[in-house]
């Protein structure tokens, strides 16, 4: 084997390993040649375009950005949703979503109870906890450490529980007002309003910060993936013939 054949063989092997290692994130695109014919002379000219490296393909399942988004979607997916998908796959016919529909039936049945403070407080607690909205990651944390209160920590759940505490204290304050010798709530609204406004302001700020951080992390990951794809595409370019 001479040096030229050895170099060609090495190039093919290196390109194959690079493409396989990239998992399909980087691909070599070879545009088809353009055939141009002259109506006057009948001459045919073939224009060949050089190949190029495609480092980002939003339509590809193996694209790095798609993998990142799919992983985020997987971790943010509700356990109920995945259980229902498995149950529907095991049964024939249309998708029934048995767990989700059962939870909705319980909610609708509970909503038929008389509208009173205890019913609103209990219903608000279950709505704030959002058991049916437990994500896969949170479910794993709870399964691994069920006695650890931190395992149940979810940012949105904290916000909803804070709202529930405000509403419950408001219900108790309004109910205690019937025992007071004055009209209205037990603690005047002029005293509770500033506290509630401060809590609401803190919640809005926390939500805005949460969304901002999440967005910045996602954008940062995209930039990092762009850089990795560019570098990887340049390496592949060195071993893949473009002619």
N, C-alpha and C positions, 0 to 999 in steps of 0.2 A: 504494500500500500504506500503510494507516494505522499509527499507532504500536502499536495493539493486535495487529494481524496480524503486524507486524514483530517484536514481542516474542514472540508465540507461535512464529513461524518460528525465531527465534533459540533459543528453549527447546528445540524439537525437534532442531535441528542440534546444539546443545551436548550434549543428552542422548545422542544417537546417538554422538557422538565420545567421550564419556566411557565409554559402555558398550563401544564397540569398543576403546577404549584399555585398558580393564580386562581385555580378553581373556576375558570371561565370568566373571571373578572376582566381579563385583558384578552382581546382577540385581534387577529390580523385580518383586515378587510382588504380584499383584492377586487377592486372595481372591474366590471367587464369592459373589454375594449369597445371603443366607439368606431363603427364602420361608416365611412363617409364616401358616397359615390357621386361622381360628376355626371350630370345628365348630358353634357355636351361631348365630353371625350370618352366617357365610359370608364374612366380610371376609378379605381377603388383604393381608398386610403384607410388604413387601420391605425387608430390612435390608441396607444396603450397608456393607461394611467398607473402611476406607481401605487403600490400597496401602502396602507397606513395602519397605525396601531390605534385601535378603539379601546380606550381605557375606562370609559364610563358609558354604560348602556342602561338607561332607565327601564327599558323593556325586558331586560335580562333578569331572571330569578337569581343568578349568581353575582350580580353586580354588588359591589361592596356596600353602596348606599342602600340598596334594597335589602341586603342582609341585615344591616344596622336597623332599618325601619321595621323589618319583620321581627327581629329579636325584641325590640322595644314593644311592638304590638303584642308579642307573645307574653311578655312579662306583665303587661298592663291588662291582658285579657281576664275577664271574670271566670272564676272556677265554675260557676253555674253554666256559663256559656259553653265551656269545654265539656262539661258533663252532659249537657243536652246534645252537643254534637256527637258524642260517643253513643248516647242512647238512640239518637235518630239513625245513626249508621247501622246499628244492630237490628233495627226494625224496618220493615218495608212500608211503602206508602209515603205520604207527605210528611214533612218535618213537624213533629208534635211539640217539641220543646217541653217535655213533661215537668222538669224542675221549675223552669221559669213560669209556666202556666199555673203550677200548683202554688207558687209564691204569690202570683197575681190574684189567684182565687182567694187566698187567705187575706190579702190586703183588701180586696173588694168586700169580703164578708165582714171584716172588722170595720170597714167604713160605714156599714149599715147600722152600727150601734148608735145609741143616742149621743148627740153632740153635747158633751159635758167635759169639764176640766180633767177628770181622771182619764177619760178615753183619749183626749187630745195629748195628755202628757205621756201615756204609755205608747200611743201610736207614734208620737214624735221621737221617742227614744229609739224604737226599732228602725224608724226611718233614718235617724242620725247615725246609728251604728252601721246600717247598710250591710248586713251579713251576706245578702245575695250579691253584693258588689265586691266581695273579697277577691283580690287578684291572686294570680298563681304564686307570685313571690311572697306576698303576705301570708297566703295559706301555708306555704312551706315553712315560713318563720314560725307561725303559730304551731304547726305540727312538731317542729323541732324543740320549741320551748313554750309549751302551753301555759306554764305557770309564770312566765316572765311578762309583766305588763307591757314592756317595750315591744314585744312581738306583735301587739295589736295596734301599734302606733301607725297611723296613716294620716298624712297631712289633711286631706279632705275630711276625714272622719273627725279630726280635732276641730275643724271649722264648724262642721255640722253639730257636733256635741256642744260646742260653745253657744251656738244658736239655741239649741235645745235647753241649755241651762238658763239662758236669758228668758226664753218663753216660759219655762217652768216657774222661775222666780216671779215672773209677771202674773202667772195664774195664781200662785200662792199669795202674792201681794193683793191681787184683786179679791180673792176669797177671804183673806183676813180683814179686808176693808168692811165686810158686813158685820164684823164684831166691834169695829171702832165706833165711837160716838159721833164721828163726822162722816160726811158723804165722800164717796170716791174710794181709792185704794188706801191700804193701811199706811204705806209710805208714799207721800205725795209725789206726783210725777215730776215736780220741779227738782226733786232730789235724785230720782232714778234716771231721768232723761240724760243728764250729763254722763253718767256712768255707762249707759247703753250706747251713747254716741261715741264715747272713748273706745269701747269694745269693738263697735262696728268699724271705726277708723283703723284700729289695729288689725282687724281681720282683712280689710281691703288692702292695707299695706302688705300684709303677709302673703295674700294671694298674688298681688302684683309682683312681689319679690320672687315668689315660687315660680310663676310663669316666666319671668325674666331669666332666672337661673336655668330653668329647664330649656328655654329657647337658646340661651347662649351655649349651654353644653351640647345641644343637638347641632347647632351651627359649627361649634368648634370641632366636633367629630367629623362633620362633613368636610371642613377644611383640611383636617388631618388625613382623611381618606383621599381627598383630591391630591394632596401631596404624595401620598404613598402610591396612588395609581399613576401619577406622572412619572415618578422615579421608576416604578416597575415597568411602565410602558417604554421608557428609555432603555432599560436593560434588555427587554425583549427585542427592541429595535436593533440592537447591536448583533443579535444572533439570527434574526429572521430576514432573509433576502427580500428586498422590496421590488425587484425587477421580475 
